[in-house]
């Protein structure tokens, strides 16, 4: 007797930028990404997006062999703040956010960018289908850099705590997300990503002196995704979560457990 044919599961799309939050609080992730329930982004997120826009404008011109324009990078940052792609609930003064965006964009362009030999800026993939897991990975890797160790991804992180007291970008907790970005970058560019993943941290404090930029590396970022003989990789666990094979749980100790970040906050079972 022949075994019944296995019916493939419908694929679920996971954005690379959201992969870490799936494990931080699966209940929140499902509410936002599967149920389509949203809350407005806050000013910190809008500021981060603006800095990404400005620095990407500068580095894209470098990669294209053009003389990069600082003023164009600053204009891109300001335009992103004034015309956000998402509804934004400003908690802080928007004028302060614009000053920080302009200052940090300028600092990055004049002090940090030239330290890196980028070969790709915002490398995107629309559909990286992992058929046996029923997952489609999608997203954008901020940068791909050529190094002596090979090609490696570089992700820009912003925030008041993005750089530690030792002057290095904080990397703890970002390994899984960086692993997904490596898969995305390799698919988008066709390059073999073999160098350690790097994080460029930009500290979003109000004064220029406190707006430090730091760098940190993560070695073996993909290993935690793929697993080994003794450990199940996070891609397998992610598949089981989004397909309902593992019941989703809530995490009331998450930094995102707040009504400004979670659409389920007021009715969440896990907050009892």
MIDOSE-1310 file (N, C-alpha, C; in nm, 2 decimals, decimal comma, always signed):
residues 272
xxxx	+0,09/-0,12/+0,00/+0,00/+0,00/+0,00/+0,09/+0,12/+0,00; +0,06/+0,22/-0,09/+0,14/+0,34/-0,10/+0,11/+0,43/+0,01; +0,21/+0,50/+0,06/+0,19/+0,60/+0,16/+0,11/+0,72/+0,11; +0,02/+0,78/+0,18/-0,05/+0,90/+0,13/+0,04/+1,01/+0,10
xxxx	+0,01/+1,08/-0,01/+0,09/+1,19/-0,06/+0,08/+1,30/+0,04; +0,20/+1,35/+0,08/+0,21/+1,46/+0,17/+0,16/+1,59/+0,11; +0,06/+1,66/+0,16/+0,01/+1,78/+0,11/+0,10/+1,90/+0,16; +0,16/+1,98/+0,07/+0,25/+2,09/+0,12/+0,16/+2,19/+0,19
xxxx	+0,22/+2,25/+0,29/+0,16/+2,35/+0,37/+0,16/+2,49/+0,29; +0,06/+2,57/+0,31/+0,07/+2,70/+0,24/+0,19/+2,78/+0,31; +0,26/+2,85/+0,23/+0,38/+2,92/+0,28/+0,34/+3,04/+0,35; +0,41/+3,07/+0,46/+0,39/+3,19/+0,54/+0,52/+3,28/+0,52
xxxx	+0,49/+3,41/+0,49/+0,60/+3,50/+0,47/+0,65/+3,56/+0,60; +0,78/+3,56/+0,62/+0,85/+3,61/+0,74/+0,95/+3,72/+0,69; +0,93/+3,84/+0,73/+1,03/+3,94/+0,69/+1,15/+3,93/+0,78; +1,27/+3,95/+0,72/+1,39/+3,93/+0,79/+1,40/+4,02/+0,91
xxxx	+1,35/+4,14/+0,90/+1,36/+4,24/+1,01/+1,27/+4,20/+1,13; +1,17/+4,11/+1,11/+1,08/+4,07/+1,21/+1,12/+3,94/+1,28; +1,22/+3,87/+1,23/+1,25/+3,73/+1,27/+1,28/+3,73/+1,42; +1,36/+3,82/+1,47/+1,39/+3,82/+1,61/+1,26/+3,84/+1,70
xxxx	+1,17/+3,92/+1,65/+1,05/+3,95/+1,73/+0,96/+3,84/+1,74; +0,97/+3,74/+1,64/+0,89/+3,62/+1,64/+0,92/+3,54/+1,77; +1,04/+3,54/+1,81/+1,08/+3,46/+1,93/+1,07/+3,54/+2,06; +1,08/+3,67/+2,04/+1,06/+3,76/+2,16/+0,92/+3,75/+2,22
xxxx	+0,82/+3,75/+2,13/+0,68/+3,74/+2,17/+0,60/+3,69/+2,05; +0,59/+3,55/+2,04/+0,51/+3,50/+1,92/+0,37/+3,55/+1,91; +0,31/+3,57/+2,03/+0,17/+3,62/+2,02/+0,16/+3,76/+1,96; +0,25/+3,85/+1,99/+0,25/+3,98/+1,93/+0,29/+3,97/+1,78
xxxx	+0,38/+3,89/+1,75/+0,42/+3,87/+1,61/+0,30/+3,83/+1,52; +0,23/+3,73/+1,57/+0,12/+3,67/+1,50/+0,01/+3,78/+1,48; -0,02/+3,86/+1,59/-0,12/+3,96/+1,58/-0,09/+4,06/+1,47; +0,04/+4,10/+1,46/+0,08/+4,20/+1,36/+0,10/+4,14/+1,22
xxxx	+0,17/+4,03/+1,21/+0,21/+3,98/+1,08/+0,12/+3,88/+1,01; +0,04/+3,81/+1,09/-0,05/+3,72/+1,03/-0,20/+3,77/+1,04; -0,23/+3,84/+1,15/-0,37/+3,89/+1,16/-0,38/+4,03/+1,11; -0,27/+4,10/+1,08/-0,28/+4,23/+1,02/-0,32/+4,34/+1,11
xxxx	-0,31/+4,32/+1,24/-0,34/+4,42/+1,34/-0,22/+4,51/+1,37; -0,23/+4,64/+1,35/-0,12/+4,73/+1,36/-0,14/+4,83/+1,47; -0,03/+4,88/+1,52/-0,03/+5,01/+1,60/+0,06/+5,10/+1,53; +0,04/+5,23/+1,54/+0,13/+5,33/+1,47/+0,27/+5,31/+1,52
xxxx	+0,37/+5,33/+1,43/+0,51/+5,33/+1,48/+0,53/+5,46/+1,56; +0,63/+5,45/+1,65/+0,66/+5,57/+1,73/+0,77/+5,65/+1,67; +0,80/+5,76/+1,73/+0,90/+5,85/+1,68/+1,04/+5,79/+1,67; +1,08/+5,70/+1,76/+1,21/+5,63/+1,76/+1,22/+5,55/+1,63
xxxx	+1,12/+5,48/+1,59/+1,12/+5,40/+1,47/+1,13/+5,49/+1,35; +1,06/+5,60/+1,35/+1,06/+5,69/+1,23/+1,20/+5,75/+1,22; +1,26/+5,78/+1,33/+1,40/+5,84/+1,33/+1,50/+5,74/+1,28; +1,49/+5,61/+1,32/+1,57/+5,51/+1,27/+1,56/+5,49/+1,12
xxxx	+1,43/+5,49/+1,07/+1,41/+5,48/+0,93/+1,47/+5,60/+0,85; +1,46/+5,71/+0,91/+1,52/+5,83/+0,84/+1,67/+5,82/+0,83; +1,74/+5,78/+0,94/+1,88/+5,76/+0,93/+1,92/+5,66/+0,83; +1,84/+5,55/+0,82/+1,87/+5,45/+0,72/+1,86/+5,50/+0,58
xxxx	+1,76/+5,59/+0,56/+1,74/+5,65/+0,43/+1,86/+5,74/+0,39; +1,90/+5,82/+0,48/+2,01/+5,91/+0,46/+2,14/+5,84/+0,43; +2,17/+5,75/+0,52/+2,30/+5,68/+0,50/+2,30/+5,59/+0,37; +2,18/+5,53/+0,34/+2,18/+5,45/+0,22/+2,20/+5,53/+0,10
xxxx	+2,14/+5,65/+0,10/+2,16/+5,74/-0,02/+2,31/+5,77/-0,04; +2,38/+5,79/+0,06/+2,53/+5,82/+0,05/+2,60/+5,70/+0,00; +2,58/+5,59/+0,07/+2,65/+5,47/+0,03/+2,62/+5,41/-0,11; +2,49/+5,43/-0,15/+2,46/+5,39/-0,28/+2,53/+5,46/-0,39
xxxx	+2,56/+5,59/-0,37/+2,64/+5,67/-0,46/+2,78/+5,62/-0,46; +2,83/+5,59/-0,34/+2,97/+5,53/-0,34/+2,98/+5,40/-0,42; +2,89/+5,31/-0,40/+2,89/+5,18/-0,47/+2,88/+5,20/-0,62; +2,80/+5,30/-0,66/+2,78/+5,33/-0,80/+2,90/+5,40/-0,86
xxxx	+3,01/+5,43/-0,78/+3,13/+5,50/-0,84/+3,11/+5,64/-0,85; +3,01/+5,70/-0,79/+2,98/+5,84/-0,80/+3,04/+5,91/-0,67; +3,06/+6,04/-0,69/+3,10/+6,12/-0,57/+2,98/+6,14/-0,48; +2,98/+6,08/-0,36/+2,86/+6,09/-0,27/+2,83/+6,23/-0,23
xxxx	+2,71/+6,26/-0,22/+2,66/+6,39/-0,18/+2,61/+6,39/-0,03; +2,67/+6,46/+0,06/+2,63/+6,47/+0,19/+2,49/+6,54/+0,20; +2,48/+6,65/+0,12/+2,35/+6,72/+0,12/+2,23/+6,64/+0,08; +2,26/+6,55/-0,03/+2,15/+6,46/-0,07/+2,12/+6,36/+0,03
xxxx	+2,22/+6,31/+0,11/+2,19/+6,22/+0,22/+2,11/+6,28/+0,32; +2,14/+6,40/+0,36/+2,06/+6,48/+0,46/+1,92/+6,50/+0,41; +1,91/+6,54/+0,29/+1,77/+6,56/+0,23/+1,69/+6,43/+0,24; +1,75/+6,32/+0,21/+1,68/+6,19/+0,21/+1,63/+6,16/+0,35
xxxx	+1,72/+6,19/+0,45/+1,68/+6,17/+0,59/+1,56/+6,25/+0,63; +1,56/+6,38/+0,60/+1,46/+6,47/+0,63/+1,33/+6,44/+0,56; +1,34/+6,40/+0,43/+1,22/+6,36/+0,36/+1,15/+6,24/+0,42; +1,23/+6,14/+0,47/+1,18/+6,02/+0,53/+1,10/+6,06/+0,66
xxxx	+1,15/+6,16/+0,73/+1,08/+6,20/+0,85/+0,95/+6,27/+0,82; +0,95/+6,35/+0,72/+0,84/+6,43/+0,68/+0,73/+6,36/+0,61; +0,77/+6,25/+0,54/+0,68/+6,17/+0,46/+0,70/+6,02/+0,50; +0,67/+5,98/+0,63/+0,69/+5,84/+0,67/+0,60/+5,75/+0,59
xxxx	+0,65/+5,63/+0,57/+0,56/+5,53/+0,50/+0,46/+5,47/+0,59; +0,48/+5,48/+0,72/+0,38/+5,43/+0,81/+0,32/+5,54/+0,90; +0,20/+5,52/+0,95/+0,14/+5,61/+1,05/+0,23/+5,62/+1,17; +0,26/+5,74/+1,21/+0,36/+5,76/+1,32/+0,29/+5,84/+1,43
xxxx	+0,31/+5,79/+1,55/+0,27/+5,86/+1,68/+0,39/+5,92/+1,74; +0,41/+6,05/+1,73/+0,53/+6,11/+1,78/+0,52/+6,13/+1,93; +0,62/+6,07/+2,01/+0,62/+6,09/+2,15/+0,72/+6,21/+2,19; +0,82/+6,22/+2,11/+0,92/+6,32/+2,13/+0,90/+6,43/+2,03
xxxx	+0,97/+6,54/+2,05/+0,96/+6,65/+1,96/+1,01/+6,62/+1,82; +0,94/+6,63/+1,72/+0,98/+6,60/+1,59/+1,10/+6,68/+1,54; +1,10/+6,80/+1,59/+1,21/+6,89/+1,55/+1,34/+6,84/+1,61; +1,34/+6,78/+1,73/+1,46/+6,72/+1,79/+1,50/+6,60/+1,70
xxxx	+1,40/+6,52/+1,66/+1,43/+6,40/+1,57/+1,50/+6,44/+1,44; +1,46/+6,56/+1,39/+1,52/+6,60/+1,26/+1,67/+6,64/+1,29; +1,69/+6,71/+1,40/+1,83/+6,75/+1,43/+1,92/+6,63/+1,45; +1,86/+6,53/+1,52/+1,94/+6,40/+1,54/+1,97/+6,33/+1,41
xxxx	+1,87/+6,32/+1,32/+1,88/+6,26/+1,20/+1,99/+6,33/+1,11; +1,98/+6,46/+1,11/+2,08/+6,53/+1,03/+2,22/+6,52/+1,08; +2,23/+6,52/+1,21/+2,37/+6,52/+1,28/+2,43/+6,38/+1,26; +2,35/+6,27/+1,29/+2,40/+6,14/+1,28/+2,43/+6,09/+1,13
xxxx	+2,34/+6,14/+1,04/+2,37/+6,11/+0,90/+2,50/+6,17/+0,86; +2,52/+6,29/+0,90/+2,65/+6,36/+0,86/+2,76/+6,29/+0,93; +2,75/+6,25/+1,05/+2,86/+6,19/+1,12/+2,90/+6,05/+1,06; +2,79/+5,98/+1,02/+2,82/+5,85/+0,95/+2,89/+5,87/+0,82
xxxx	+2,83/+5,96/+0,74/+2,89/+5,98/+0,61/+3,03/+6,03/+0,61; +3,07/+6,12/+0,71/+3,20/+6,17/+0,71/+3,30/+6,09/+0,79; +3,25/+6,01/+0,88/+3,35/+5,94/+0,97/+3,35/+5,79/+0,96; +3,23/+5,73/+0,92/+3,22/+5,58/+0,92/+3,22/+5,52/+0,79
xxxx	+3,15/+5,58/+0,69/+3,13/+5,51/+0,56/+3,25/+5,47/+0,50; +3,35/+5,56/+0,50/+3,48/+5,53/+0,42/+3,56/+5,42/+0,48; +3,52/+5,38/+0,60/+3,60/+5,26/+0,66/+3,56/+5,13/+0,60; +3,45/+5,13/+0,52/+3,40/+5,01/+0,46/+3,40/+5,00/+0,31
xxxx	+3,43/+4,89/+0,26/+3,43/+4,87/+0,11/+3,29/+4,80/+0,07; +3,19/+4,88/+0,07/+3,06/+4,82/+0,04/+3,05/+4,78/-0,11; +2,98/+4,67/-0,14/+2,96/+4,63/-0,28/+2,81/+4,63/-0,31; +2,72/+4,64/-0,21/+2,58/+4,64/-0,23/+2,51/+4,72/-0,11
xxxx	+2,41/+4,79/-0,15/+2,34/+4,87/-0,05/+2,19/+4,83/-0,06; +2,13/+4,80/+0,05/+1,99/+4,76/+0,06/+1,96/+4,65/-0,05; +2,03/+4,54/-0,03/+2,01/+4,42/-0,12/+1,88/+4,35/-0,07; +1,79/+4,34/-0,17/+1,65/+4,29/-0,13/+1,62/+4,16/-0,20
xxxx	+1,54/+4,08/-0,14/+1,48/+3,96/-0,20/+1,34/+3,96/-0,17; +1,25/+3,93/-0,27/+1,11/+3,93/-0,24/+1,06/+3,79/-0,20; +1,13/+3,69/-0,24/+1,08/+3,56/-0,21/+1,19/+3,45/-0,21; +1,23/+3,42/-0,09/+1,33/+3,31/-0,07/+1,25/+3,20/+0,00
xxxx	+1,20/+3,10/-0,09/+1,11/+3,00/-0,04/+1,18/+2,88/+0,01; +1,16/+2,85/+0,14/+1,21/+2,73/+0,20/+1,09/+2,63/+0,20; +1,08/+2,55/+0,09/+0,96/+2,47/+0,07/+0,93/+2,37/+0,17; +1,04/+2,30/+0,22/+1,01/+2,19/+0,32/+0,96/+2,25/+0,46
xxxx	+0,98/+2,38/+0,48/+0,94/+2,44/+0,61/+0,81/+2,52/+0,59; +0,77/+2,54/+0,46/+0,66/+2,63/+0,44/+0,68/+2,77/+0,48; +0,80/+2,82/+0,45/+0,83/+2,96/+0,49/+0,89/+3,03/+0,37; +0,85/+3,16/+0,35/+0,91/+3,25/+0,25/+0,98/+3,36/+0,33
xxxx	+1,11/+3,37/+0,32/+1,18/+3,48/+0,38/+1,19/+3,59/+0,28; +1,17/+3,71/+0,33/+1,18/+3,83/+0,24/+1,24/+3,94/+0,32; +1,30/+4,04/+0,26/+1,35/+4,15/+0,33/+1,47/+4,22/+0,26; +1,53/+4,31/+0,33/+1,64/+4,39/+0,28/+1,76/+4,39/+0,37
xxxx	+1,88/+4,36/+0,32/+2,00/+4,36/+0,40/+2,06/+4,50/+0,37; +2,10/+4,57/+0,48/+2,14/+4,71/+0,47/+2,27/+4,72/+0,38; +2,37/+4,64/+0,41/+2,49/+4,65/+0,33/+2,56/+4,51/+0,31; +2,63/+4,50/+0,20/+2,72/+4,39/+0,19/+2,86/+4,45/+0,17
xxxx	+2,96/+4,40/+0,24/+3,09/+4,45/+0,24/+3,20/+4,35/+0,19; +3,29/+4,39/+0,11/+3,41/+4,30/+0,08/+3,51/+4,32/+0,18; +3,56/+4,21/+0,24/+3,67/+4,21/+0,34/+3,77/+4,11/+0,31; +3,88/+4,11/+0,38/+3,98/+4,01/+0,36/+3,93/+3,87/+0,39
xxxx	+3,83/+3,85/+0,47/+3,77/+3,72/+0,50/+3,66/+3,68/+0,41; +3,63/+3,77/+0,31/+3,52/+3,74/+0,21/+3,41/+3,84/+0,23; +3,30/+3,81/+0,17/+3,19/+3,91/+0,18/+3,11/+3,89/+0,31; +3,07/+4,00/+0,37/+2,99/+3,99/+0,49/+2,88/+4,10/+0,49
xxxx	+2,78/+4,07/+0,57/+2,67/+4,17/+0,57/+2,70/+4,27/+0,68; +2,64/+4,39/+0,67/+2,65/+4,50/+0,77/+2,51/+4,55/+0,79; +2,47/+4,55/+0,91/+2,33/+4,60/+0,95/+2,35/+4,72/+1,03; +2,27/+4,83/+1,00/+2,28/+4,95/+1,08/+2,17/+4,95/+1,18
xxxx	+2,21/+4,97/+1,31/+2,11/+4,97/+1,42/+2,12/+5,11/+1,49; +2,00/+5,16/+1,51/+2,00/+5,29/+1,58/+1,93/+5,28/+1,71; +1,96/+5,38/+1,80/+1,89/+5,38/+1,93/+1,99/+5,44/+2,03; +1,93/+5,48/+2,14/+2,01/+5,54/+2,25/+2,11/+5,44/+2,31
xxxx	+2,07/+5,31/+2,30/+2,16/+5,20/+2,36/+2,23/+5,12/+2,25; +2,24/+5,18/+2,13/+2,29/+5,10/+2,02/+2,44/+5,07/+2,03; +2,51/+5,16/+2,11/+2,65/+5,15/+2,13/+2,68/+5,14/+2,28; +2,76/+5,04/+2,32/+2,79/+5,02/+2,46/+2,89/+5,11/+2,52
xxxx	+2,92/+5,10/+2,65/+3,01/+5,19/+2,71/+3,15/+5,17/+2,66; +3,18/+5,05/+2,60/+3,31/+5,02/+2,55/+3,33/+5,07/+2,41; +3,23/+5,14/+2,36/+3,24/+5,20/+2,22/+3,21/+5,11/+2,11; +3,17/+4,99/+2,14/+3,13/+4,89/+2,04/+2,98/+4,88/+2,02
xxxx	+2,94/+4,85/+1,90/+2,79/+4,83/+1,88/+2,75/+4,71/+1,96; +2,63/+4,72/+2,01/+2,58/+4,60/+2,09/+2,53/+4,50/+1,99; +2,57/+4,37/+2,01/+2,54/+4,26/+1,91/+2,45/+4,16/+1,98; +2,44/+4,16/+2,11/+2,37/+4,05/+2,19/+2,22/+4,05/+2,14
xxxx	+2,18/+3,93/+2,11/+2,04/+3,91/+2,08/+2,01/+3,93/+1,93; +2,11/+3,97/+1,85/+2,08/+3,99/+1,71/+2,13/+3,88/+1,62; +2,18/+3,77/+1,67/+2,24/+3,66/+1,59/+2,14/+3,60/+1,49; +2,02/+3,57/+1,54/+1,92/+3,50/+1,45/+1,88/+3,59/+1,33
xxxx	+1,86/+3,72/+1,37/+1,82/+3,81/+1,26/+1,93/+3,83/+1,16; +2,06/+3,84/+1,21/+2,17/+3,85/+1,12/+2,18/+3,73/+1,03; +2,15/+3,61/+1,08/+2,16/+3,49/+1,00/+2,06/+3,50/+0,89; +1,94/+3,55/+0,92/+1,84/+3,56/+0,81/+1,89/+3,66/+0,71
xxxx	+1,95/+3,77/+0,75/+2,00/+3,87/+0,66/+2,11/+3,81/+0,57; +2,19/+3,72/+0,63/+2,29/+3,66/+0,54/+2,23/+3,57/+0,43; +2,12/+3,50/+0,46/+2,05/+3,42/+0,36/+1,99/+3,51/+0,26; +1,93/+3,63/+0,30/+1,87/+3,72/+0,21/+1,98/+3,78/+0,12
xxxx	+2,09/+3,83/+0,18/+2,20/+3,89/+0,10/+2,25/+3,79/+0,00; +2,27/+3,67/+0,04/+2,33/+3,57/-0,06/+2,24/+3,55/-0,17; +2,11/+3,54/-0,15/+2,01/+3,52/-0,25/+2,00/+3,64/-0,34; +2,00/+3,76/-0,28/+1,98/+3,88/-0,36/+2,10/+3,92/-0,45
xxxx	+2,23/+3,89/-0,40/+2,35/+3,93/-0,47/+2,42/+3,82/-0,55; +2,39/+3,69/-0,51/+2,46/+3,58/-0,57/+2,60/+3,56/-0,52; +2,64/+3,64/-0,41/+2,77/+3,64/-0,35/+2,77/+3,54/-0,24; +2,88/+3,47/-0,22/+2,89/+3,38/-0,10/+2,93/+3,46/+0,02
xxxx	+2,84/+3,46/+0,12/+2,86/+3,54/+0,24/+2,93/+3,45/+0,34; +3,06/+3,48/+0,36/+3,14/+3,39/+0,44/+3,21/+3,47/+0,56; +3,21/+3,60/+0,56/+3,27/+3,68/+0,66/+3,17/+3,70/+0,78; +3,22/+3,72/+0,90/+3,13/+3,75/+1,01/+3,03/+3,86/+0,98
xxxx	+2,91/+3,85/+1,03/+2,81/+3,96/+1,02/+2,86/+4,08/+1,11; +2,83/+4,20/+1,06/+2,87/+4,32/+1,13/+2,75/+4,41/+1,16; +2,75/+4,47/+1,28/+2,65/+4,57/+1,31/+2,72/+4,70/+1,33; +2,67/+4,80/+1,26/+2,71/+4,94/+1,28/+2,61/+5,01/+1,37
xxxx	+2,64/+5,04/+1,49/+2,55/+5,11/+1,58/+2,56/+5,26/+1,58; +2,45/+5,32/+1,57/+2,44/+5,47/+1,57/+2,36/+5,51/+1,69; +2,42/+5,58/+1,78/+2,36/+5,62/+1,90/+2,28/+5,75/+1,89; +2,15/+5,75/+1,91/+2,06/+5,86/+1,88/+2,04/+5,95/+2,00
xxxx	+2,14/+6,00/+2,06/+2,13/+6,10/+2,17/+2,12/+6,24/+2,11; +2,08/+6,33/+2,19/+2,05/+6,47/+2,13/+2,18/+6,55/+2,10; +2,28/+6,53/+2,18/+2,40/+6,61/+2,15/+2,50/+6,53/+2,06; +2,57/+6,61/+1,98/+2,66/+6,55/+1,89/+2,77/+6,46/+1,96
xxxx	+2,82/+6,51/+2,07/+2,92/+6,44/+2,14/+2,88/+6,30/+2,19; +2,75/+6,29/+2,22/+2,69/+6,16/+2,27/+2,64/+6,07/+2,15; +2,65/+6,12/+2,03/+2,60/+6,04/+1,92/+2,72/+5,95/+1,86; +2,75/+5,85/+1,94/+2,86/+5,77/+1,91/+2,83/+5,67/+1,80
xxxx	+2,93/+5,63/+1,72/+2,91/+5,52/+1,62/+3,01/+5,41/+1,66; +2,95/+5,29/+1,67/+3,04/+5,17/+1,70/+3,02/+5,06/+1,61; +3,11/+4,96/+1,61/+3,10/+4,85/+1,53/+3,12/+4,72/+1,61; +3,04/+4,62/+1,57/+3,06/+4,49/+1,64/+3,03/+4,37/+1,55
xxxx	+3,09/+4,25/+1,57/+3,07/+4,14/+1,48/+3,00/+4,02/+1,55; +2,93/+3,94/+1,47/+2,87/+3,82/+1,51/+2,92/+3,71/+1,42; +2,99/+3,61/+1,48/+3,04/+3,50/+1,41/+2,94/+3,38/+1,41; +2,92/+3,32/+1,29/+2,84/+3,20/+1,29/+2,69/+3,23/+1,30
xxxx	+2,64/+3,34/+1,25/+2,51/+3,38/+1,27/+2,41/+3,28/+1,21; +2,44/+3,22/+1,10/+2,35/+3,12/+1,04/+2,34/+2,99/+1,11; +2,43/+2,96/+1,20/+2,43/+2,83/+1,26/+2,31/+2,81/+1,35; +2,27/+2,92/+1,42/+2,16/+2,91/+1,51/+2,03/+2,89/+1,43
xxxx	+2,02/+2,94/+1,31/+1,91/+2,92/+1,22/+1,90/+2,77/+1,17; +2,01/+2,72/+1,13/+2,01/+2,59/+1,06/+2,02/+2,47/+1,16; +2,07/+2,49/+1,28/+2,09/+2,39/+1,38/+2,20/+2,29/+1,35; +2,21/+2,19/+1,43/+2,32/+2,09/+1,41/+2,26/+1,96/+1,46
xxxx	+2,35/+1,86/+1,48/+2,31/+1,73/+1,52/+2,24/+1,72/+1,66; +2,28/+1,82/+1,74/+2,22/+1,82/+1,87/+2,12/+1,93/+1,90; +2,11/+2,03/+1,81/+2,02/+2,14/+1,83/+1,93/+2,17/+1,71; +1,80/+2,19/+1,74/+1,71/+2,23/+1,63/+1,73/+2,37/+1,59
xxxx	+1,74/+2,40/+1,47/+1,76/+2,54/+1,42/+1,63/+2,62/+1,44; +1,65/+2,75/+1,45/+1,53/+2,84/+1,47/+1,44/+2,84/+1,35; +1,49/+2,81/+1,23/+1,40/+2,81/+1,12/+1,29/+2,70/+1,13; +1,33/+2,59/+1,19/+1,23/+2,48/+1,21/+1,13/+2,53/+1,31
xxxx	+1,18/+2,59/+1,42/+1,09/+2,63/+1,53/+1,00/+2,74/+1,47; +1,05/+2,83/+1,39/+0,97/+2,94/+1,34/+0,86/+2,88/+1,25; +0,89/+2,78/+1,17/+0,79/+2,72/+1,09/+0,68/+2,66/+1,17; +0,72/+2,59/+1,28/+0,61/+2,53/+1,36/+0,53/+2,64/+1,43
xxxx	+0,59/+2,75/+1,47/+0,51/+2,86/+1,53/+0,41/+2,92/+1,43; +0,45/+2,96/+1,31/+0,37/+3,03/+1,22/+0,26/+2,93/+1,16; +0,29/+2,80/+1,16/+0,19/+2,71/+1,11/+0,10/+2,65/+1,22; +0,12/+2,70/+1,34/+0,03/+2,65/+1,45/+0,07/+2,52/+1,51
xxxx	+0,18/+2,46/+1,48/+0,22/+2,33/+1,53/+0,27/+2,35/+1,68; +0,32/+2,47/+1,71/+0,35/+2,50/+1,85/+0,26/+2,62/+1,89; +0,19/+2,60/+2,00/+0,10/+2,71/+2,04/+0,18/+2,84/+2,07; +0,14/+2,95/+2,02/+0,21/+3,08/+2,05/+0,19/+3,12/+2,19
xxxx	+0,30/+3,18/+2,25/+0,29/+3,23/+2,38/+0,32/+3,38/+2,38; +0,28/+3,44/+2,49/+0,31/+3,58/+2,51/+0,42/+3,60/+2,61; +0,49/+3,72/+2,60/+0,60/+3,75/+2,68/+0,58/+3,88/+2,75; +0,52/+3,88/+2,87/+0,50/+4,01/+2,94/+0,62/+4,08/+2,98
xxxx	+0,74/+4,02/+2,97/+0,86/+4,08/+3,01/+0,94/+4,14/+2,89; +0,88/+4,13/+2,77/+0,94/+4,18/+2,65/+0,94/+4,33/+2,66; +1,04/+4,39/+2,61/+1,05/+4,54/+2,60/+0,94/+4,60/+2,52; +0,88/+4,52/+2,43/+0,78/+4,56/+2,34/+0,64/+4,54/+2,40
xxxx	+0,63/+4,49/+2,52/+0,50/+4,47/+2,59/+0,45/+4,60/+2,64; +0,38/+4,67/+2,55/+0,33/+4,80/+2,58/+0,22/+4,84/+2,48; +0,12/+4,91/+2,52/+0,02/+4,94/+2,42/+0,06/+5,02/+2,30; +0,18/+5,08/+2,31/+0,23/+5,16/+2,19/+0,29/+5,06/+2,09
xxxx	+0,32/+4,94/+2,13/+0,39/+4,85/+2,04/+0,31/+4,72/+2,00; +0,21/+4,69/+2,09/+0,14/+4,56/+2,07/-0,01/+4,58/+2,06; -0,07/+4,54/+1,95/-0,21/+4,55/+1,93/-0,30/+4,47/+2,02; -0,24/+4,37/+2,08/-0,31/+4,28/+2,17/-0,29/+4,31/+2,32
xxxx	-0,22/+4,42/+2,35/-0,18/+4,46/+2,48/-0,30/+4,46/+2,58; -0,41/+4,52/+2,55/-0,52/+4,54/+2,65/-0,59/+4,41/+2,67; -0,58/+4,31/+2,58/-0,66/+4,19/+2,59/-0,57/+4,07/+2,61; -0,44/+4,09/+2,62/-0,35/+3,98/+2,62/-0,36/+3,88/+2,75
xxxx	-0,38/+3,76/+2,72/-0,40/+3,66/+2,83/-0,27/+3,65/+2,91; -0,15/+3,67/+2,85/-0,03/+3,64/+2,91/+0,01/+3,75/+3,01; -0,06/+3,86/+3,01/-0,02/+3,97/+3,10/-0,09/+3,96/+3,24; -0,17/+3,85/+3,26/-0,24/+3,84/+3,39/-0,14/+3,82/+3,50
